Amino acid sequence: MTNTVFKKTTVAVALVAAGIALGWGVSQWRIASSHPSGATPPSAEAAKADRKVLYWYDPMVPTQKFDKPGKSPYMDMALVPKYADEDAQQSTGLNVSAQAVQALGLRTATVEQRDIGSDVDVLGTVQLNDRDVSIVQARSAGFVERVYARAPGDVVAAGAPLADLLLPEWVAAQREFLAVRALKEESLTAASRHRLSLLGMPASLVAQVERTGEPQGRYTVTFPQAGMVAELMVRQGMTVSAGASLVRVNGLASVWIEAAVPEAQSGPLQLGQDAQVRLAAFPGETLKARVVSILPEANRDTRTVRVRLELPNPTQRLKAGMSGQIVLAGRTQPALLVPSEAVIRTGKRALVYVVDGPGKYHPVQVQLGAEIDDRLVVQGGLTAGQQVVASAQFLIDSEASLRGIMPAQASSAQPPSEPGAVPAAAPAPKSYTVRGVVDEVTPTELTLTHEAVPELKWPGMTMPFKLASPELAKALKPEQQVRFTFQQQGKDFVIIAVERVKP
């Protein structure tokens, strides 16, 4: 029992010691970063004499500020001073000593520009081409004398016989034509011949009646095109009326391949776009197809868009129902790429740290696009050839936030608005107006001892504020009483207006 307690106590002491060592190491890195030359930082007393100290802070809890030096209440370590001239010297960048770079194992990567394509890889199913369909109908009322050996699914050639029909109405019209023709009145004969055509008789049958002088009441219906018998509606012995459908034929010269493309990937698809098809029935073979239709309605359950591709089928080896893989080639376009690990995502924005020189870095806000393998597409904020920090950037970002170094904003073109559309106005940040006394003035910050702010649940305290413009600090001196208005912009509190007041 005693040994167990002793072991637990030893582990606890070791963890506390490790935490103290980590905090001390981070603080030393920050102090070393402020002194790239490697010189020993001055003591607290020397700092007061040579450099203005705004406040002290604990590197492990950098958001908590103290108005005098001493021990941190969180860790057994000394508080670190925040100097007033750090903002003026490093307002746009951060210096890190060579020793700190080596200790952190900091790595950099190059912003690359290369062509990328957004290919879409989906499953597809072969279907019959519904645009290549023929329907054969009876041209006159009559009787079905014979149906040739046909069944749904049969593949037939163009001109193959389907059924023999006996058409009494045609017989009467042909006898009338022969009688008019015997009168040898050319105009009457032409009119009677035209009437036979209107009844649906083919020109070859009319010519046969004229040649033989005998009416032809039996007519053989043939297939108008080659293809598959999709539906057979005629049977021997039936009575058919004019316009009755006898058979439906689907052409096989080309087939469709239908695929369901995820909604998120359907945007770049275009009619006429090429695609590659690999069917399970023909392993190792790649067929070429093209997009002929993008259906205008998405499936609400699967959130997919149906796409039809057309594929030549001259040998009729492609069968409806076959399945395979479809690769829709996206448009190739140039893009900037950075390693995914180089990007810091805060939820509201994405940052990268650009290398300005040996040991010099500054943050840049970027706009991200698609992720390709282990890289991200950058749509704004960087240029090709720049060096960015690919590791240990979170420690650098923590120090930059502490020093108030703001990232450069990414520039990007705004999408054009629709004619007549009113752009939505972004909500203005809330403003707070309080009184205070000036403690310290720098080109970028104003340190004030201000009264309580009930709306923010702040007590009266001393703290630095960012300045929206350096002009606001002109003519201000320590110990002056002012009334100022500030807003919260991101993580910072920024003074947007300030005026002197009488005591």
ZICORLIN-V55588 format. One record per run of one state. SS is the DSSP state (H for helix, E for strand, C for the rest). FROM is the first residue (numbers start at 1). TO is the last residue. If there is no record, write none. Layout:
ss:from:to
SS:FROM:TO
SS:FROM:TO
This chain:
ss:from:to
C:1:1
H:2:34
C:35:43
H:44:50
C:51:52
E:53:58
C:59:60
E:61:66
C:67:70
E:71:71
C:72:77
E:78:78
C:79:79
E:80:83
C:84:84
H:85:89
C:90:93
E:94:95
C:96:97
H:98:104
C:105:107
E:108:110
C:111:111
E:112:117
C:118:119
E:120:128
C:129:132
E:133:137
C:138:141
E:142:147
C:148:154
E:155:156
C:157:160
E:161:166
C:167:167
H:168:182
C:183:185
H:186:198
C:199:202
H:203:212
C:213:217
E:218:222
C:223:226
E:227:232
C:233:238
E:239:240
C:241:244
E:245:250
C:251:253
E:254:262
H:263:265
C:266:273
E:274:279
C:280:286
E:287:299
C:300:303
E:304:312
C:313:322
E:323:328
C:329:331
E:332:339
H:340:342
C:343:343
E:344:345
C:346:349
E:350:357
C:358:359
E:360:372
C:373:374
E:375:380
C:381:386
E:387:389
C:390:392
H:393:402
C:403:407
E:408:408
C:409:430
E:431:441
C:442:444
E:445:450
C:451:452
E:453:453
H:454:456
C:457:457
E:458:458
C:459:460
E:461:467
C:468:469
H:470:473
C:474:480
E:481:489
C:490:491
E:492:500
C:501:503
